[in-house]
């Protein structure tokens, strides 16, 4: 899991020696979550993930990191279910964009992330302008995530399609692009993207490390 790997790499980088991340993990069956997404059962999904957050708190966790962009649709359910902080994935991304001087950014992710307000509004409220692909392009981005990346398929023609979509976002004023799904980093990175990339997975990890180590 990328989060687990990057948390441990980050701890070693920051603390050195044989240090590793102290963490608890609750792994859910994504097939169940995807079905709830498709059927619009967000309340049910929120309750499901909130129960796992409570389990983590009872297990001794000091904060919760929800390792997915789309399911931040139910962020408030988790936040309200526990007494410990829940670190929102968009906040670290917004902070990094602000630090880089980016004011207009493109957003790639699932249809839910690109089309619903829960994610974009978090960025807009920080003063950012957010542009998303058009309807046809959103379908391509979404289908590649669920039919390929989530199944471990990384295809060159899909990478080209994503690059073309990022280029179209640049023509609409985007200065950078948010990889707003934890799998998109399998296709795009700083070496092959037409725009600078802000990978939410890596930025979420850094925000969690900052919080845990009191660096921010």
C-alpha positions as a LaTeX table, in Angstrom:
\begin{tabular}{lrrr}
\hline
Residue & $x$ (\AA) & $y$ (\AA) & $z$ (\AA) \\
\hline
Unk1 & 0.00 & 0.00 & 0.00 \\
Unk2 & 1.42 & 3.36 & $-1.08$ \\
Unk3 & 0.34 & 5.14 & 2.09 \\
Unk4 & 2.09 & 2.61 & 4.32 \\
Unk5 & 5.26 & 2.69 & 2.24 \\
Unk6 & 5.38 & 6.47 & 2.08 \\
Unk7 & 4.66 & 6.93 & 5.79 \\
Unk8 & 7.61 & 4.73 & 6.65 \\
Unk9 & 9.86 & 6.36 & 4.07 \\
Unk10 & 8.88 & 9.75 & 5.44 \\
Unk11 & 9.61 & 8.76 & 9.02 \\
Unk12 & 13.03 & 7.40 & 8.03 \\
Unk13 & 13.77 & 10.56 & 6.07 \\
Unk14 & 12.78 & 12.83 & 8.93 \\
Unk15 & 14.04 & 10.86 & 11.94 \\
Unk16 & 16.77 & 8.69 & 10.41 \\
Unk17 & 18.17 & 5.46 & 11.76 \\
Unk18 & 15.78 & 2.55 & 12.21 \\
Unk19 & 12.69 & 4.64 & 12.88 \\
Unk20 & 9.41 & 3.51 & 11.33 \\
Unk21 & 5.83 & 4.74 & 11.48 \\
Unk22 & 3.62 & 3.67 & 14.37 \\
Unk23 & 0.22 & 3.15 & 12.81 \\
Unk24 & $-3.00$ & 1.18 & 12.98 \\
Unk25 & $-4.76$ & 0.22 & 9.76 \\
Unk26 & $-8.35$ & $-0.69$ & 8.94 \\
Unk27 & $-8.67$ & $-2.18$ & 5.46 \\
Unk28 & $-12.17$ & $-2.31$ & 3.98 \\
Unk29 & $-13.60$ & $-4.33$ & 1.09 \\
Unk30 & $-13.66$ & $-1.86$ & $-1.80$ \\
Unk31 & $-16.28$ & $-3.89$ & $-3.68$ \\
Unk32 & $-18.74$ & $-3.05$ & $-0.91$ \\
Unk33 & $-17.79$ & 0.63 & $-0.97$ \\
Unk34 & $-18.00$ & 0.84 & $-4.78$ \\
Unk35 & $-21.50$ & $-0.62$ & $-4.70$ \\
Unk36 & $-22.57$ & 2.03 & $-2.18$ \\
Unk37 & $-21.05$ & 4.73 & $-4.39$ \\
Unk38 & $-22.84$ & 3.51 & $-7.49$ \\
Unk39 & $-26.19$ & 3.31 & $-5.70$ \\
Unk40 & $-25.75$ & 6.70 & $-4.06$ \\
Unk41 & $-25.81$ & 5.21 & $-0.56$ \\
Unk42 & $-23.47$ & 7.83 & 0.89 \\
Unk43 & $-25.11$ & 7.80 & 4.33 \\
Unk44 & $-24.59$ & 4.06 & 4.56 \\
Unk45 & $-21.00$ & 4.41 & 3.34 \\
Unk46 & $-20.36$ & 7.16 & 5.87 \\
Unk47 & $-21.65$ & 5.02 & 8.72 \\
Unk48 & $-19.55$ & 2.09 & 7.51 \\
Unk49 & $-16.31$ & 4.08 & 7.48 \\
Unk50 & $-17.18$ & 5.92 & 10.69 \\
Unk51 & $-17.40$ & 2.55 & 12.47 \\
Unk52 & $-13.85$ & 1.77 & 11.33 \\
Unk53 & $-12.68$ & 5.20 & 12.51 \\
Unk54 & $-14.12$ & 4.50 & 15.96 \\
Unk55 & $-12.31$ & 1.14 & 16.01 \\
Unk56 & $-9.03$ & 2.92 & 15.25 \\
Unk57 & $-9.62$ & 5.43 & 18.01 \\
Unk58 & $-10.36$ & 2.64 & 20.48 \\
Unk59 & $-7.17$ & 0.95 & 19.32 \\
Unk60 & $-5.12$ & 3.98 & 20.37 \\
Unk61 & $-4.85$ & 6.07 & 17.18 \\
Unk62 & $-4.19$ & 9.77 & 17.74 \\
Unk63 & $-5.58$ & 10.84 & 14.35 \\
Unk64 & $-7.33$ & 9.31 & 11.35 \\
Unk65 & $-6.19$ & 9.47 & 7.73 \\
Unk66 & $-8.83$ & 8.41 & 5.20 \\
Unk67 & $-6.75$ & 6.98 & 2.35 \\
Unk68 & $-9.04$ & 7.88 & $-0.54$ \\
Unk69 & $-10.17$ & 11.08 & $-2.23$ \\
Unk70 & $-13.66$ & 10.01 & $-3.25$ \\
Unk71 & $-14.73$ & 8.88 & 0.19 \\
Unk72 & $-14.00$ & 12.30 & 1.61 \\
Unk73 & $-17.58$ & 12.76 & 0.41 \\
Unk74 & $-18.39$ & 11.35 & 3.88 \\
Unk75 & $-15.60$ & 13.17 & 5.74 \\
Unk76 & $-18.04$ & 14.81 & 8.14 \\
Unk77 & $-19.35$ & 11.40 & 9.22 \\
Unk78 & $-15.87$ & 10.33 & 10.28 \\
Unk79 & $-15.04$ & 13.66 & 11.88 \\
Unk80 & $-18.20$ & 13.57 & 13.97 \\
Unk81 & $-17.76$ & 9.91 & 14.96 \\
Unk82 & $-14.46$ & 10.30 & 16.80 \\
Unk83 & $-12.84$ & 12.68 & 19.26 \\
Unk84 & $-9.45$ & 12.63 & 17.52 \\
Unk85 & $-8.55$ & 14.69 & 14.42 \\
Unk86 & $-9.40$ & 13.43 & 10.94 \\
Unk87 & $-6.97$ & 14.95 & 8.44 \\
Unk88 & $-8.73$ & 16.04 & 5.24 \\
Unk89 & $-6.88$ & 15.04 & 2.08 \\
Unk90 & $-7.66$ & 18.31 & 0.27 \\
Unk91 & $-6.14$ & 20.52 & 2.97 \\
Unk92 & $-2.57$ & 19.37 & 2.45 \\
Unk93 & $-3.03$ & 19.69 & $-1.29$ \\
Unk94 & $-4.40$ & 23.23 & $-0.97$ \\
Unk95 & $-1.49$ & 24.19 & 1.26 \\
Unk96 & 1.03 & 22.85 & $-1.26$ \\
Unk97 & $-0.68$ & 24.69 & $-4.12$ \\
Unk98 & $-0.66$ & 27.93 & $-2.16$ \\
Unk99 & 3.01 & 27.50 & $-1.31$ \\
Unk100 & 3.80 & 26.92 & $-5.01$ \\
Unk101 & 1.90 & 30.07 & $-6.00$ \\
Unk102 & $-0.72$ & 28.19 & $-8.04$ \\
Unk103 & $-4.08$ & 29.94 & $-8.26$ \\
Unk104 & $-5.86$ & 27.90 & $-10.96$ \\
Unk105 & $-5.61$ & 24.11 & $-10.87$ \\
Unk106 & $-7.05$ & 21.20 & $-12.83$ \\
Unk107 & $-8.64$ & 18.30 & $-10.97$ \\
Unk108 & $-8.59$ & 14.64 & $-12.04$ \\
Unk109 & $-10.37$ & 11.94 & $-10.07$ \\
Unk110 & $-13.48$ & 9.81 & $-10.06$ \\
Unk111 & $-16.70$ & 11.34 & $-11.33$ \\
Unk112 & $-17.73$ & 11.82 & $-7.72$ \\
Unk113 & $-14.61$ & 13.83 & $-6.95$ \\
Unk114 & $-14.74$ & 15.88 & $-10.14$ \\
Unk115 & $-18.49$ & 16.53 & $-10.20$ \\
Unk116 & $-19.63$ & 16.72 & $-6.57$ \\
Unk117 & $-18.95$ & 19.81 & $-4.49$ \\
Unk118 & $-17.42$ & 18.15 & $-1.41$ \\
Unk119 & $-13.88$ & 18.28 & $-2.80$ \\
Unk120 & $-13.82$ & 21.28 & $-5.09$ \\
Unk121 & $-15.50$ & 23.52 & $-2.51$ \\
Unk122 & $-12.76$ & 22.71 & $-0.01$ \\
Unk123 & $-10.23$ & 24.13 & $-2.49$ \\
Unk124 & $-12.38$ & 27.03 & $-3.67$ \\
Unk125 & $-12.87$ & 28.10 & $-0.06$ \\
Unk126 & $-9.10$ & 28.46 & 0.14 \\
Unk127 & $-9.18$ & 30.90 & $-2.79$ \\
Unk128 & $-8.27$ & 28.47 & $-5.56$ \\
Unk129 & $-9.91$ & 28.26 & $-8.98$ \\
Unk130 & $-10.62$ & 24.64 & $-9.91$ \\
Unk131 & $-11.26$ & 23.40 & $-13.46$ \\
Unk132 & $-12.36$ & 19.87 & $-14.33$ \\
Unk133 & $-12.41$ & 17.99 & $-17.64$ \\
Unk134 & $-15.48$ & 18.15 & $-19.87$ \\
Unk135 & $-18.18$ & 15.46 & $-19.76$ \\
Unk136 & $-16.50$ & 13.12 & $-22.27$ \\
Unk137 & $-13.11$ & 13.48 & $-20.62$ \\
Unk138 & $-14.56$ & 12.92 & $-17.15$ \\
Unk139 & $-15.96$ & 9.64 & $-18.40$ \\
Unk140 & $-12.53$ & 8.57 & $-19.65$ \\
Unk141 & $-10.80$ & 9.52 & $-16.39$ \\
Unk142 & $-13.42$ & 7.73 & $-14.28$ \\
Unk143 & $-13.52$ & 4.56 & $-16.37$ \\
Unk144 & $-9.73$ & 4.21 & $-16.42$ \\
Unk145 & $-9.67$ & 4.44 & $-12.62$ \\
Unk146 & $-12.33$ & 1.79 & $-11.98$ \\
Unk147 & $-11.80$ & $-0.55$ & $-14.94$ \\
Unk148 & $-8.01$ & $-0.43$ & $-15.09$ \\
Unk149 & $-6.05$ & 1.21 & $-12.26$ \\
Unk150 & $-8.11$ & $-0.28$ & $-9.42$ \\
Unk151 & $-7.51$ & $-3.67$ & $-11.04$ \\
Unk152 & $-3.76$ & $-3.14$ & $-11.34$ \\
Unk153 & $-3.81$ & $-2.44$ & $-15.10$ \\
Unk154 & $-1.51$ & 0.40 & $-16.20$ \\
Unk155 & $-1.93$ & 0.90 & $-19.95$ \\
Unk156 & 0.09 & 3.19 & $-22.20$ \\
Unk157 & $-2.89$ & 4.33 & $-24.26$ \\
Unk158 & $-4.66$ & 5.42 & $-21.08$ \\
Unk159 & $-1.60$ & 7.39 & $-20.05$ \\
Unk160 & $-1.70$ & 9.18 & $-23.41$ \\
Unk161 & $-5.41$ & 9.89 & $-22.94$ \\
Unk162 & $-4.74$ & 11.37 & $-19.50$ \\
Unk163 & $-1.91$ & 13.50 & $-20.88$ \\
Unk164 & $-4.24$ & 14.87 & $-23.56$ \\
Unk165 & $-6.85$ & 15.68 & $-20.94$ \\
Unk166 & $-4.28$ & 17.50 & $-18.80$ \\
Unk167 & $-3.22$ & 19.48 & $-21.88$ \\
Unk168 & $-6.85$ & 20.53 & $-22.42$ \\
Unk169 & $-7.01$ & 21.70 & $-18.79$ \\
Unk170 & $-3.89$ & 23.78 & $-19.41$ \\
Unk171 & $-5.61$ & 25.46 & $-22.37$ \\
Unk172 & $-8.42$ & 26.43 & $-20.00$ \\
Unk173 & $-6.03$ & 28.14 & $-17.62$ \\
Unk174 & $-4.86$ & 25.40 & $-15.26$ \\
Unk175 & $-1.33$ & 26.01 & $-14.01$ \\
Unk176 & $-1.04$ & 22.57 & $-12.40$ \\
Unk177 & $-3.09$ & 19.40 & $-12.02$ \\
Unk178 & $-4.26$ & 17.59 & $-8.89$ \\
Unk179 & $-4.03$ & 13.81 & $-9.05$ \\
Unk180 & $-7.25$ & 13.52 & $-7.07$ \\
Unk181 & $-7.40$ & 9.74 & $-6.92$ \\
Unk182 & $-4.82$ & 7.65 & $-5.12$ \\
Unk183 & $-4.33$ & 5.43 & $-8.21$ \\
Unk184 & $-3.66$ & 8.14 & $-10.79$ \\
Unk185 & $-0.02$ & 8.33 & $-9.76$ \\
Unk186 & 0.39 & 4.98 & $-11.52$ \\
Unk187 & $-0.16$ & 6.82 & $-14.82$ \\
Unk188 & 1.01 & 10.39 & $-14.34$ \\
Unk189 & 3.94 & 11.89 & $-12.47$ \\
Unk190 & 6.28 & 14.87 & $-12.62$ \\
Unk191 & 8.19 & 13.31 & $-15.52$ \\
Unk192 & 5.34 & 12.71 & $-17.97$ \\
Unk193 & 2.60 & 15.20 & $-17.14$ \\
Unk194 & 2.10 & 18.29 & $-19.35$ \\
Unk195 & 1.49 & 20.29 & $-16.14$ \\
Unk196 & 3.12 & 20.18 & $-12.69$ \\
Unk197 & 1.40 & 17.48 & $-10.64$ \\
Unk198 & 0.17 & 17.60 & $-7.07$ \\
Unk199 & $-0.30$ & 14.01 & $-5.97$ \\
Unk200 & $-2.85$ & 13.96 & $-3.16$ \\
Unk201 & $-1.57$ & 10.65 & $-1.82$ \\
Unk202 & 1.94 & 11.95 & $-1.24$ \\
Unk203 & 0.71 & 15.30 & 0.06 \\
Unk204 & $-1.70$ & 13.61 & 2.48 \\
Unk205 & 1.15 & 11.51 & 3.81 \\
Unk206 & 3.31 & 14.61 & 4.31 \\
Unk207 & 0.47 & 16.37 & 6.12 \\
Unk208 & 0.03 & 13.36 & 8.40 \\
Unk209 & 3.75 & 13.31 & 9.15 \\
Unk210 & 3.73 & 17.04 & 9.88 \\
Unk211 & 0.85 & 16.53 & 12.30 \\
Unk212 & 2.34 & 13.47 & 13.99 \\
Unk213 & 5.78 & 15.01 & 14.42 \\
Unk214 & 4.54 & 18.47 & 15.30 \\
Unk215 & 6.32 & 20.00 & 12.30 \\
Unk216 & 3.39 & 22.18 & 11.26 \\
\hline
\end{tabular}
